[in-house]
């Protein structure tokens, strides 16, 4: 409810009146049926949340402001996608028997096209469009092994001023021509990309070994040395997704205690390390995640589509390590956070040791916003509508479709309202996506499916 009255230029403020969804530090949702959100430029010109709370309490302090009134709408934090492959845009919905055949038959041929800068630029534009159309304002993203793919995506993200983290895939073995890189040059290219892009505006770099089977020991060792040299960059990879993949890793590293332990031995487990999937873990792996500060990116639509297995929520919560939700497009089947949250609900029922337990709607939503932000090391910056957070948010229309309108009108609690949107929602529910701008002006509003208020 508090604001930053003495810390902002009052002339650069904008106020919105609507229902507001945000999150407390204990992960519980805070919901104002009639709320006020005030955004203002900080000293660097970036739009941030200046004040948020009940209309009746805050309105007198901001009577001088022009207020955009959005009756029947909900303002909510922009979604955070912890793991998505921008080069796999055209791989969505490709049939395969499992992960490894899917990579060989569809993914690698598509990724080989990203040597072409024009192709990379076209896909990057479409990719950012899809993120924003679905309300995703922060994403940790894989590129390909080609520096052109990284440059294209960072360039487009900077133009659109979305918060985006990406990196060149490292893959110098067990990969076909067209995507396989050369060990020494791959590390030189990675460091050059870090120096060019990391920390520029809302951009961050992620050192990106694709997965242990695709990287030689020399490449993994070099990646770990870069991670130590640049401790504020991210590390991203895949682990324990598929039993066939795990057996392959075991044959490559017979002395390693587990697949996850391979990354540890090369210095690739630390805060700001994000590992996709983390399905087939034991408690020793979970404890290693906790000790190292690494986080899991849960990708339920991908895991269901490829038949990989179920993330063990019970084990993760019992041992206690960070996690959040991810679309994992193109193994994942949708950019929509609502589809991802619904799939997580299904997976959560299987990934708990006590029958009948399931993830609650507020917890699902937290996993794709404030929880994912915290897992990325961005708590208090994105994923929430608390004072000081960057002004990334979505305008939701809970009456966007006839069935959704009928269901949400009958909601008798916040959980019923959130769950109705999770089950029945898609991109039509996102009426507008607002992205914080690095300038002393009002945030850009990306209008998606505006309808009259």
C-alpha positions in Angstrom: 0.0 0.0 0.0 2.9 2.3 0.6 4.3 4.6 -2.0 7.5 6.5 -2.8 6.1 10.1 -2.6 9.4 11.8 -2.2 11.4 9.8 -4.7 9.7 10.4 -8.1 8.9 13.2 -10.5 5.2 13.9 -10.0 4.9 15.1 -13.6 5.9 11.7 -14.9 3.3 9.7 -13.0 0.4 7.7 -14.3 -2.4 6.1 -12.3 -4.7 3.2 -13.1 -7.8 2.2 -11.2 -9.0 -1.4 -11.5 -8.9 -4.6 -9.5 -5.3 -5.4 -8.6 -3.5 -8.7 -8.0 -0.1 -8.8 -6.4 1.9 -11.0 -4.0 3.1 -10.8 -0.4 6.5 -12.1 0.7 4.8 -15.2 2.1 3.6 -16.0 -1.5 0.0 -15.3 -0.7 -2.0 -13.3 -3.2 -3.1 -9.8 -2.2 -6.2 -8.7 -4.1 -7.9 -5.3 -4.2 -11.3 -5.4 -5.8 -11.0 -1.6 -6.3 -7.4 -0.7 -6.4 -5.0 2.1 -7.5 -1.7 1.5 -9.2 0.6 4.5 -9.6 3.7 4.3 -11.7 6.5 6.9 -12.0 9.9 7.3 -13.6 12.9 6.7 -11.3 16.2 8.6 -11.4 17.3 6.7 -14.4 14.0 7.2 -16.3 12.8 3.6 -15.8 9.1 3.3 -15.0 8.5 1.7 -11.6 5.6 1.0 -9.3 5.3 4.1 -7.1 2.3 3.2 -5.0 -0.3 0.4 -5.0 -3.3 -0.3 -2.7 -7.0 0.3 -2.2 -8.5 3.1 -4.1 -10.3 4.5 -1.1 -7.0 4.8 0.8 -4.7 6.1 -1.9 -6.9 8.3 -4.0 -6.7 11.4 -1.8 -2.9 11.4 -2.1 -3.1 11.3 -5.9 -6.1 13.5 -6.6 -3.9 15.7 -8.9 -3.3 12.8 -11.3 -5.2 11.8 -14.3 -6.5 8.2 -13.6 -7.2 5.6 -16.3 -10.2 3.8 -15.0 -10.6 0.2 -16.1 -13.8 -1.2 -14.6 -14.2 -5.0 -14.8 -10.5 -5.4 -15.4 -7.7 -6.8 -13.3 -4.1 -5.5 -13.2 -1.6 -8.3 -12.5 2.2 -8.6 -12.7 3.6 -9.4 -16.1 4.4 -13.1 -16.3 8.0 -14.5 -16.0 9.0 -17.4 -18.3 12.0 -19.2 -16.9 12.8 -21.4 -19.9 11.9 -20.9 -23.5 13.7 -21.6 -26.9 13.1 -18.8 -29.3 14.7 -20.8 -32.2 12.1 -23.5 -31.7 9.1 -21.3 -32.6 8.5 -23.4 -35.7 9.0 -26.7 -33.9 5.8 -26.4 -31.7 3.5 -29.4 -32.3 6.0 -31.6 -34.1 5.3 -35.3 -33.4 8.0 -37.5 -31.9 8.4 -40.5 -29.8 10.5 -38.7 -27.2 13.1 -36.0 -26.4 16.1 -37.4 -28.4 14.2 -38.2 -31.6 12.4 -34.9 -31.4 15.8 -33.0 -31.2 17.3 -35.0 -34.1 14.3 -34.8 -36.4 12.9 -31.4 -35.8 14.9 -29.1 -33.5 18.4 -29.3 -34.8 17.3 -28.8 -38.5 15.3 -25.7 -37.5 18.1 -24.3 -35.4 20.7 -24.7 -38.2 18.8 -21.9 -40.1 19.8 -19.3 -37.5 23.2 -18.8 -39.1 21.2 -16.6 -41.5 20.9 -13.2 -39.8 17.7 -12.3 -41.7 16.0 -15.5 -40.6 17.1 -14.9 -37.0 15.8 -11.3 -37.0 12.4 -12.3 -38.4 11.9 -15.1 -35.8 13.1 -12.8 -33.0 10.4 -10.2 -33.9 7.7 -12.8 -34.0 8.9 -14.4 -30.8 8.8 -11.1 -28.9 5.4 -10.4 -30.3 4.2 -13.8 -28.9 5.7 -13.2 -25.5 3.9 -9.8 -25.2 0.6 -11.1 -26.7 0.6 -13.7 -23.9 1.5 -11.3 -21.2 5.1 -12.4 -20.7 7.4 -9.5 -19.8 10.5 -11.3 -18.6 12.0 -14.4 -20.2 15.1 -16.6 -19.8 15.6 -17.8 -23.3 17.8 -20.2 -25.3 19.2 -19.0 -28.6 21.2 -21.3 -31.0 24.9 -22.0 -31.3 25.2 -19.1 -33.7 26.1 -15.7 -32.4 23.8 -14.2 -35.0 20.8 -15.7 -33.2 21.9 -14.0 -29.9 22.5 -10.7 -31.5 19.1 -10.8 -33.3 17.2 -11.5 -30.2 19.0 -9.0 -28.0 18.5 -6.3 -30.6 14.8 -6.9 -30.8 14.4 -7.1 -27.0 16.3 -3.9 -26.6 14.0 -2.2 -29.2 10.9 -3.4 -27.4 12.4 -2.8 -24.0 11.4 -6.2 -22.5 13.5 -7.8 -19.8 15.2 -10.7 -21.5 18.1 -13.0 -20.7 19.6 -15.2 -23.4 22.9 -16.8 -24.6 24.6 -18.7 -27.3 24.2 -22.5 -27.0 27.4 -24.4 -26.4 27.4 -27.7 -28.2 30.7 -29.0 -29.6 29.9 -32.7 -29.6 27.1 -35.2 -30.3 25.4 -32.6 -32.5 25.0 -32.5 -36.3 26.7 -30.2 -38.8 25.0 -26.8 -38.8 24.6 -26.5 -35.1 27.8 -28.0 -33.7 30.3 -25.4 -32.7 34.1 -25.4 -32.1 35.3 -25.5 -28.5 37.7 -22.6 -28.3 35.8 -20.3 -30.6 32.5 -21.0 -28.8 34.1 -19.7 -25.5 35.6 -16.7 -27.2 32.2 -15.9 -28.8 30.4 -16.3 -25.4 32.7 -13.9 -23.7 32.4 -11.4 -26.5 28.6 -11.6 -26.3 28.7 -11.1 -22.5 30.8 -8.0 -22.9 28.6 -6.6 -25.6 25.1 -7.3 -24.1 25.1 -8.1 -20.4 23.6 -5.3 -18.3 22.7 -3.2 -21.3 19.3 -1.8 -20.3 17.0 -4.7 -19.4 19.2 -7.3 -21.0 21.2 -10.1 -19.3 23.5 -12.8 -20.6 23.2 -16.5 -19.8 26.1 -18.9 -20.3 24.3 -21.8 -22.1 25.7 -25.3 -22.3 22.8 -27.0 -24.1 23.1 -30.1 -21.9 25.9 -32.3 -20.7 25.9 -34.7 -23.7 26.3 -31.9 -26.2 29.4 -30.4 -24.5 32.9 -31.7 -24.2 34.8 -31.6 -20.9 36.9 -28.7 -22.3 33.8 -26.7 -23.3 32.1 -27.4 -19.9 35.2 -26.4 -18.1 35.5 -23.2 -20.1 31.8 -22.4 -19.4 32.5 -22.8 -15.7 35.5 -20.5 -15.9 33.4 -17.9 -17.6 30.8 -18.3 -14.9 33.4 -17.6 -12.2 34.8 -14.7 -14.1 31.3 -13.1 -14.6 29.4 -13.9 -11.4 26.4 -11.7 -12.2 25.6 -13.4 -15.5 23.2 -16.4 -15.5 23.8 -20.0 -16.4 21.1 -22.1 -18.0 20.9 -25.7 -19.2 18.8 -28.9 -19.0 19.0 -31.7 -16.5 17.3 -35.0 -15.7 14.5 -34.5 -18.2 14.3 -37.9 -19.8 15.4 -41.4 -18.6 17.1 -42.2 -22.0 19.0 -38.9 -21.7 20.0 -39.7 -18.1 21.4 -43.1 -19.2 23.4 -41.4 -21.9 24.9 -38.9 -19.4 25.7 -41.8 -17.1 27.6 -43.5 -19.9 29.6 -40.3 -20.7 30.3 -39.6 -17.0 30.4 -43.0 -15.2 32.1 -41.5 -12.1 29.5 -38.8 -11.6 27.0 -39.4 -8.8 24.2 -38.0 -10.9 23.4 -36.0 -14.0 23.2 -32.8 -11.9 26.6 -33.6 -10.3 28.2 -33.3 -13.7 27.4 -29.6 -13.8 28.7 -29.2 -10.2 32.1 -30.6 -11.1 32.5 -28.0 -13.8 31.5 -25.0 -11.6 28.1 -24.5 -13.2 25.9 -24.7 -10.1 25.5 -21.4 -8.3 23.0 -18.6 -7.7 21.6 -17.5 -11.1 22.0 -21.0 -12.4 18.7 -22.2 -13.9 18.2 -25.9 -14.9 15.2 -26.9 -16.9 13.1 -29.9 -16.0 14.8 -31.4 -12.9 12.3 -34.3 -13.1 14.3 -37.4 -12.2 16.0 -36.2 -9.0 16.7 -37.9 -5.7 17.0 -36.1 -2.4 20.8 -35.7 -2.8 20.2 -33.8 -6.1 17.5 -31.7 -4.4 19.9 -30.9 -1.5 22.6 -30.0 -4.1 20.2 -27.5 -5.7 19.5 -26.0 -2.4 23.1 -25.7 -1.3 24.3 -24.2 -4.6 21.4 -21.7 -4.9 20.5 -23.1 -8.4 16.8 -23.0 -9.5 14.5 -25.3 -11.4 12.5 -24.2 -14.4 9.4 -26.4 -14.4 8.1 -27.0 -17.9 4.9 -29.0 -17.6 3.4 -28.7 -21.1 6.7 -29.9 -22.5 7.1 -32.8 -20.0 3.6 -34.0 -20.8 4.0 -33.6 -24.6 7.3 -35.5 -24.7 6.3 -38.0 -22.0 9.3 -37.1 -19.9 7.7 -37.4 -16.5 6.4 -35.3 -13.6 8.2 -32.7 -11.6 8.2 -33.7 -7.9 6.7 -30.7 -6.1 6.6 -32.6 -2.9 10.3 -33.3 -3.0 11.3 -29.8 -4.0 9.2 -28.3 -1.2 10.4 -30.8 1.4 14.1 -30.2 0.7 13.6 -26.6 -0.2 15.0 -25.2 -3.4 13.9 -22.5 -5.8 11.7 -23.1 -8.8 9.3 -21.4 -11.2 7.3 -22.1 -14.3 8.3 -22.1 -17.9 6.7 -22.6 -21.3 9.7 -24.5 -22.9 8.5 -23.7 -26.4 8.9 -25.6 -28.7 8.8 -28.8 -26.6 6.2 -26.9 -24.7 3.0 -26.5 -26.6 2.0 -22.9 -25.8 3.3 -19.5 -25.0 0.2 -19.0 -22.8 1.0 -18.8 -19.0 -2.6 -20.0 -18.4 -1.9 -23.2 -20.3 1.3 -23.6 -18.4 -0.3 -23.1 -15.0 -3.1 -25.6 -15.9 -0.5 -28.2 -17.0 1.4 -27.6 -13.7 -1.8 -28.3 -11.8 -2.1 -31.7 -13.6 1.6 -32.4 -13.0 1.4 -31.3 -9.3 -1.2 -33.9 -8.6 1.2 -36.6 -9.8 4.3 -35.1 -8.3 3.2 -35.2 -4.7 3.6 -38.2 -2.4 0.3 -37.7 -0.6 -2.8 -38.5 -2.8 -5.3 -35.8 -3.1 -3.0 -32.9 -2.6 -2.9 -30.3 -5.4 -1.4 -27.0 -6.1 -3.5 -24.0 -5.1 -4.4 -21.3 -7.7 -2.5 -18.6 -5.8 0.6 -20.8 -5.7 0.4 -21.6 -9.4 0.1 -17.9 -10.3 3.0 -17.1 -7.9 5.2 -19.7 -9.7 4.8 -17.8 -13.0 5.3 -14.3 -11.5 6.9 -13.4 -8.2 8.2 -16.9 -7.6 9.9 -17.2 -11.0 11.4 -13.7 -10.5 12.9 -14.8 -7.2 14.2 -18.0 -8.7 16.0 -15.9 -11.3 17.5 -13.6 -8.7 15.2 -10.7 -9.7 13.0 -10.5 -6.6 11.7 -7.0 -6.1 12.5 -6.0 -9.6 9.9 -7.9 -11.7 7.1 -10.4 -11.2 5.2 -8.3 -8.7 3.4 -5.0 -8.3 5.1 -3.8 -5.2 6.6 -0.3 -4.8 10.0 -0.3 -6.5 9.2 -3.0 -9.0 9.6 -2.2 -12.7 6.2 -1.3 -14.2 5.6 -4.5 -16.1 1.9 -5.6 -15.9 -1.0 -7.0 -17.7 -4.6 -5.9 -18.0 -6.8 -8.9 -17.7 -10.4 -9.1 -18.9 -12.1 -11.9 -17.0 -15.0 -11.7 -19.3 -12.9 -12.1 -22.4 -15.0 -15.1 -23.7 -18.6 -16.0 -23.0 -17.7 -19.1 -21.0 -15.0 -17.3 -19.0 -17.4 -14.4 -18.3 -20.1 -16.9 -17.1 -17.6 -18.7 -14.8 -15.8 -15.7 -13.3 -19.1 -14.0 -12.6 -19.9 -16.9 -10.2 -16.6 -16.9 -8.4 -17.2 -16.7 -4.7 -13.5 -16.4 -3.7 -10.2 -15.3 -5.0 -9.1 -18.9 -5.5 -12.2 -19.6 -7.6 -11.6 -16.5 -9.7 -7.9 -17.3 -10.3 -8.6 -20.9 -11.1 -11.3 -20.1 -13.6 -8.8 -17.9 -15.4 -6.2 -20.6 -15.3 -8.5 -23.3 -16.6 -10.4 -21.3 -19.2 -7.9 -18.5 -20.1 -5.6 -18.0 -23.1 -4.2 -15.0 -25.0 -7.7 -13.5 -25.2 -7.7 -12.9 -21.5 -4.7 -10.6 -21.9 -6.3 -7.3 -23.0 -3.1 -5.3 -22.7 0.5 -5.8 -21.8 2.4 -2.8 -20.3 6.2 -2.8 -20.4 8.4 -0.5 -18.4 10.3 1.9 -20.5 13.8 3.2 -19.9 12.8 6.8 -20.5 11.0 9.6 -18.6 7.7 8.9 -20.2 4.6 6.7 -19.6 5.0 3.0 -20.1 4.3 1.7 -23.6 1.0 -0.2 -23.7 1.0 -3.1 -26.1 -2.7 -3.4 -26.9 -3.7 -7.0 -27.5 -7.4 -7.6 -27.4 -8.8 -4.2 -26.3 -12.5 -4.0 -25.9 -14.6 -1.0 -24.7 -14.8 -0.5 -21.0 
